[in-house]
Structure formats: structure tokens, C-alpha cells
Amino acid sequence: MARKDYRELSGNKYSLRAKSYHMIRRVDFISNHLGALGDLLVTTMIGFILAILTLAGAAGLIVYAIFGEQGHTAVANIIPSLMIAIGGVLVALNVLLTNPSQGLQFSVSMRFLRKKISSKSISGVTVQYNPFRFAEGIDSKSILEMEVNGKIKYLAMYRVRGTISPVCFDVELNELAGLNSRLLHAMERDTVLTTINTVNASKVEKRNLPENATESMKRKRDINYEVTSQLKYNQQLSTLVIISTDTLDVMRSRIESFEIICRQGIVVGRLRLEGEELKSAVQEIYS
């Protein structure tokens, strides 16, 4: 029997002290297409009003560009009108969405844009503002370098699969607790260890079969694909472990300590993110 979807009936959660225009709402038709980021970005009634005003302003500019000067410049303004429409939608999304930890997304974007434009070197030449970049001298591109309040920090990121489950025995739990304690001790006070858990929708793909696969094997593959791809609650847990240090020498030592504990059984599997995969993971977190 199929499970009933109660999300439409559950409504949005409001604080009893919140005013009507401060109540937080989730915009499903936008958030459902943003993955883990969609669970973070919400909106308020003020956001709705600002978004509508932004779209109205963009529409007014387009109407003026097309019908102004008695329509003589309509053809010449087709491309500018298209750019105004695209820009209006993007700005409207920024003023609609709100990051509860940082405030209105439009303000966050403006702070980033201002920082990007105004960042200058000692000689006064504008430089590229990029808070995250690959550390120099690391061929594998597995360590990120970032600047925080004028200080350089280094980050390494792992995607891991955990071992704790409801069917673990007490002996196994004690052993894992001991590994976890040794891991925290090995990190010491010069290192920050952070774990990020997110629930993402699984991407279902057809299984690759050998060239000599029979028709029955292909039908079985297709049936399995159809069943799994139609599941409404097809989700997976993604766990990222991030190590942050002040120097590369400390980072190398902490990576070695972390991987030793992992090999002893604190996780089922681990993957150290590198290159584009590491860049993509960081963008997903901080976008």
C-alpha cells in the first residue's frame, strides 16, 4: 500500500511571537529544485512583496523600452528588454529568498559583489575575490586555501559512509566510541573537525549490462529501473567530514591521523574529495 504524502497538510511552522510579515515560509516550486540548498533558503511576506515589486519594476522598464518614443525604438530594444527580463527574474529570486543565518539573500549577494569589486591589492589594482582556492604545491588539488579575517586557513574534505546503525551490538558501539575518542584526541586544539549531514534525492540510473546480456536480463534491468525511479521518497544520506588547520604541515599530520582511524573501522568507507569534485562540494555548501 502506497504511503500517503502529508507534506501538503503539515503547513509551515511559525513562531507564536512572529508578526505576519516575519513568518517564514518555504517556496516549494523553487526549493524542490535546489537540492540541499532548498532546505536552507526560505522566504517571508516581505520577501514576497519585494519580489513582486522587483518584477513589476522590470516589467515597467520593458514596456517603456518597447513602447517609448511611440514604438520607434521597439526593434532596437529587443535585446536590452530580454536582458532586463532575465536580470529582473534573478534579482527577484534574490529578494524573495532568505538565508536565516545570514539574512536577506539580496543583501548577502550585494555584500559579496561589493567585496568582489572593491578588493584591491597594495598597489591599488583590483584583484579577483575568491574566498576558496586550491592550495599551491598540492598536485592532487585536495586541499583548499581560504582567508578568514586576514588569516589563511586550509581545508580538506572527505565523503564518508558511517557504521552506526540500530543493529549494532554493545561491543561494537564501545569500540566505535573508542575510535571516535582517539580521533578527537589526534585532532588536537590546532584543528577544527566538522561533520555535515544532508539528505539528498538519489539519482537513479539504468544499470550497465555486458554486451552479451540476454533479453531477460535487459527486461529485469528495466523493471528494476522503473520501480526505483518512481519512488517518491527516494533519498540518500550524504556525510561530509571537513578538517581545517592553520598550516599545511599540520594538515598533512591531521589527514594521516584521520585516515588511520578510518582504516581501523570508524567508517565503512571514505573518499577524499579532489579537484572538481571538491570544488563542487564547497559550492553546494556555500552557494
C-alpha positions as CSV (number, residue, x, y, z in Angstrom):
1,M,0.0,0.0,0.0
2,A,1.4,3.3,-1.1
3,R,2.3,5.8,1.7
4,K,0.3,9.0,1.8
5,D,2.1,12.3,1.3
6,Y,1.2,14.5,4.2
7,R,3.5,17.4,3.3
8,E,0.7,19.5,1.8
9,L,-1.3,19.1,5.0
10,S,1.5,19.8,7.5
11,G,1.8,23.5,6.7
12,N,4.6,25.9,7.7
13,K,5.9,26.3,11.2
14,Y,5.6,29.8,12.7
15,S,6.8,31.3,15.9
16,L,3.9,32.5,18.2
17,R,5.7,35.8,18.6
18,A,6.3,36.4,14.9
19,K,4.5,39.1,13.1
20,S,2.6,38.2,9.9
21,Y,5.3,39.7,7.7
22,H,8.1,37.9,9.5
23,M,6.6,34.4,9.3
24,I,8.9,32.1,7.4
25,R,7.6,30.1,4.5
26,R,9.2,27.5,2.2
27,V,8.7,28.1,-1.5
28,D,8.3,24.5,-2.8
29,F,8.3,25.2,-6.5
30,I,11.8,26.8,-6.1
31,S,13.3,24.9,-3.1
32,N,12.5,21.4,-4.5
33,H,14.8,22.1,-7.4
34,L,17.8,23.4,-5.3
35,G,18.7,20.1,-3.5
36,A,20.2,20.6,0.0
37,L,20.3,24.4,-0.6
38,G,16.5,24.4,-0.9
39,D,16.1,23.4,2.7
40,L,18.1,26.4,3.8
41,L,16.6,29.2,1.7
42,V,13.1,30.3,2.7
43,T,11.1,33.5,2.4
44,T,8.8,35.8,4.3
45,M,5.9,38.0,3.4
46,I,8.3,40.9,3.0
47,G,10.3,38.8,0.5
48,F,7.1,38.1,-1.5
49,I,6.3,41.8,-1.6
50,L,9.8,42.9,-2.6
51,A,9.9,40.2,-5.3
52,I,6.6,41.3,-6.8
53,L,7.8,45.0,-6.8
54,T,11.1,43.9,-8.5
55,L,9.2,42.1,-11.2
56,A,6.8,45.0,-11.6
57,G,9.7,47.4,-12.0
58,A,11.4,45.1,-14.6
59,A,8.1,44.9,-16.5
60,G,7.7,48.7,-16.4
61,L,11.2,49.1,-17.9
62,I,10.5,46.6,-20.7
63,V,7.2,48.3,-21.5
64,Y,8.9,51.7,-21.6
65,A,11.7,50.3,-23.8
66,I,9.3,48.8,-26.3
67,F,6.5,51.4,-26.4
68,G,8.6,54.5,-25.5
69,E,9.2,57.1,-28.2
70,Q,5.9,56.0,-29.8
71,G,7.3,52.5,-30.5
72,H,10.1,53.7,-32.9
73,T,12.8,52.0,-30.8
74,A,10.9,48.7,-30.1
75,V,13.1,46.6,-32.5
76,A,16.3,48.1,-31.3
77,N,15.4,47.4,-27.7
78,I,14.5,43.7,-28.1
79,I,17.9,42.5,-26.8
80,P,18.0,45.1,-23.9
81,S,14.4,44.1,-23.0
82,L,15.4,40.4,-22.9
83,M,18.4,41.2,-20.6
84,I,16.1,43.3,-18.3
85,A,13.7,40.4,-18.1
86,I,16.4,37.9,-17.2
87,G,18.0,40.3,-14.7
88,G,14.6,41.1,-13.1
89,V,13.9,37.4,-12.5
90,L,17.3,36.9,-11.0
91,V,17.1,39.9,-8.7
92,A,13.5,38.9,-7.8
93,L,14.8,35.5,-6.7
94,N,17.4,37.2,-4.6
95,V,14.9,39.4,-2.8
96,L,12.4,36.5,-2.4
97,L,14.8,34.1,-0.7
98,T,16.1,34.5,2.8
99,N,19.0,32.7,4.5
100,P,18.0,32.5,8.2
101,S,21.7,32.5,9.3
102,Q,22.8,35.5,7.1
103,G,19.6,37.4,6.3
104,L,18.0,38.5,3.0
105,Q,19.8,36.8,0.1
106,F,19.8,40.0,-1.8
107,S,21.9,41.6,0.9
108,V,24.2,38.7,1.0
109,S,24.7,38.9,-2.8
110,M,25.3,42.6,-2.6
111,R,28.0,42.2,0.1
112,F,29.7,39.6,-2.0
113,L,29.5,41.7,-5.1
114,R,30.8,44.8,-3.2
115,K,33.7,42.7,-1.9
116,K,34.4,41.3,-5.3
117,I,34.6,44.8,-6.9
118,S,36.4,46.7,-4.1
119,S,39.1,44.1,-3.3
120,K,42.4,45.7,-4.2
121,S,46.0,44.8,-3.8
122,I,48.6,47.1,-2.1
123,S,49.3,48.7,-5.5
124,G,45.6,49.6,-5.8
125,V,44.9,47.2,-8.7
126,T,41.6,45.4,-8.5
127,V,42.1,41.7,-7.8
128,Q,39.9,38.7,-8.1
129,Y,37.9,38.0,-4.9
130,N,37.9,34.2,-4.5
131,P,37.5,33.1,-0.8
132,F,38.2,29.5,-1.7
133,R,41.1,28.3,-3.9
134,F,43.2,25.3,-4.2
135,A,46.4,25.4,-2.1
136,E,49.6,25.8,-4.1
137,G,52.0,23.0,-4.2
138,I,49.3,20.2,-3.9
139,D,49.2,18.4,-7.2
140,S,46.1,16.4,-6.3
141,K,44.1,19.6,-5.6
142,S,42.7,18.0,-2.5
143,I,43.3,20.9,-0.1
144,L,41.6,24.3,-0.2
145,E,43.0,27.6,1.0
146,M,40.8,30.3,2.3
147,E,41.2,33.7,4.0
148,V,39.4,34.4,7.2
149,N,39.9,37.8,8.9
150,G,43.2,38.2,7.2
151,K,44.4,34.7,8.2
152,I,45.0,31.8,5.9
153,K,43.1,28.5,6.7
154,Y,43.4,25.1,5.0
155,L,40.5,22.7,4.4
156,A,40.4,19.0,3.4
157,M,37.1,17.3,2.8
158,Y,36.0,13.6,2.9
159,R,32.8,11.9,1.9
160,V,32.2,9.0,4.3
161,R,29.8,6.2,4.9
162,G,29.1,5.7,8.6
163,T,28.9,2.4,10.6
164,I,26.5,3.2,13.4
165,S,23.1,1.5,12.9
166,P,20.2,0.3,15.1
167,V,21.5,-3.3,14.8
168,C,25.0,-2.7,16.3
169,F,25.9,-4.6,19.4
170,D,27.2,-3.0,22.6
171,V,30.7,-4.3,22.0
172,E,30.8,-2.7,18.5
173,L,29.4,0.6,19.9
174,N,32.1,0.7,22.6
175,E,34.8,0.0,20.0
176,L,33.5,2.8,17.8
177,A,33.3,5.2,20.7
178,G,36.9,4.4,21.5
179,L,37.9,5.1,17.9
180,N,35.9,8.4,17.9
181,S,37.7,9.4,21.2
182,R,41.1,8.7,19.7
183,L,40.2,10.6,16.5
184,L,39.2,13.7,18.5
185,H,42.4,13.4,20.6
186,A,44.5,13.2,17.4
187,M,43.0,16.3,16.0
188,E,44.2,18.4,19.0
189,R,43.4,22.1,19.6
190,D,45.0,23.4,16.4
191,T,42.5,21.7,14.2
192,V,38.7,22.0,13.6
193,L,36.8,18.9,12.7
194,T,33.3,19.4,11.3
195,T,30.7,16.9,10.0
196,I,27.9,17.9,7.7
197,N,24.9,15.6,7.1
198,T,22.4,16.2,4.3
199,V,19.5,14.2,2.9
200,N,19.6,14.3,-0.9
201,A,17.4,12.8,-3.6
202,S,19.0,9.7,-5.1
203,K,19.9,9.8,-8.8
204,V,18.6,6.6,-10.3
205,E,20.3,5.3,-13.5
206,K,20.0,2.2,-15.5
207,R,22.5,-0.5,-14.7
208,N,25.2,-1.1,-17.3
209,L,24.9,-4.6,-18.7
210,P,27.6,-6.6,-20.7
211,E,27.3,-6.7,-24.5
212,N,26.2,-10.4,-24.3
213,A,23.3,-9.7,-22.0
214,T,20.2,-11.7,-22.7
215,E,16.7,-10.2,-23.3
216,S,15.6,-11.5,-19.8
217,M,18.5,-9.7,-18.2
218,K,17.6,-6.4,-20.0
219,R,13.9,-6.8,-19.0
220,K,14.9,-7.4,-15.4
221,R,17.1,-4.3,-15.5
222,D,14.3,-2.2,-17.0
223,I,11.8,-3.4,-14.4
224,N,14.2,-2.5,-11.5
225,Y,14.8,0.9,-13.0
226,E,11.1,1.7,-13.4
227,V,10.3,0.6,-9.9
228,T,13.2,2.6,-8.2
229,S,12.8,5.7,-10.4
230,Q,9.1,6.1,-9.4
231,L,9.7,6.0,-5.7
232,K,8.5,9.3,-4.1
233,Y,10.8,9.0,-1.1
234,N,14.0,8.0,-2.9
235,Q,16.6,9.7,-0.7
236,Q,20.1,9.1,0.5
237,L,22.2,10.4,3.4
238,S,25.4,12.3,2.4
239,T,28.0,12.8,5.1
240,L,31.0,15.2,4.7
241,V,33.9,15.4,7.1
242,I,35.9,18.7,6.9
243,I,39.3,19.2,8.5
244,S,40.5,22.8,9.0
245,T,44.1,23.8,10.1
246,D,46.3,26.9,10.1
247,T,49.3,25.4,8.2
248,L,49.9,22.8,5.6
249,D,52.3,20.8,7.8
250,V,49.6,20.4,10.5
251,M,47.1,19.5,7.8
252,R,49.3,16.6,6.5
253,S,49.6,15.3,10.0
254,R,45.9,15.5,10.7
255,I,45.0,13.8,7.4
256,E,47.3,10.9,8.3
257,S,45.7,10.6,11.7
258,F,42.2,10.8,10.4
259,E,42.8,8.1,7.7
260,I,44.4,5.8,10.3
261,I,41.3,5.9,12.4
262,C,39.1,5.4,9.4
263,R,41.1,2.3,8.4
264,Q,40.6,0.9,11.9
265,G,36.8,0.9,11.3
266,I,35.3,4.2,12.4
267,V,33.6,4.4,9.0
268,V,32.6,1.8,6.3
269,G,34.2,3.8,3.5
270,R,35.8,7.2,2.8
271,L,36.6,9.2,-0.2
272,R,38.9,12.3,-0.1
273,L,37.5,14.9,-2.5
274,E,39.8,16.3,-5.1
275,G,39.7,18.8,-8.0
276,E,36.3,19.5,-9.5
277,E,34.5,17.2,-7.0
278,L,35.9,19.2,-4.1
279,K,35.1,22.5,-5.8
280,S,31.5,21.3,-6.4
281,A,31.0,20.2,-2.8
282,V,32.2,23.6,-1.5
283,Q,30.0,25.5,-3.9
284,E,27.0,23.3,-2.8
285,I,27.6,24.3,0.8
286,Y,28.4,28.0,0.4
287,S,26.3,28.9,-2.6
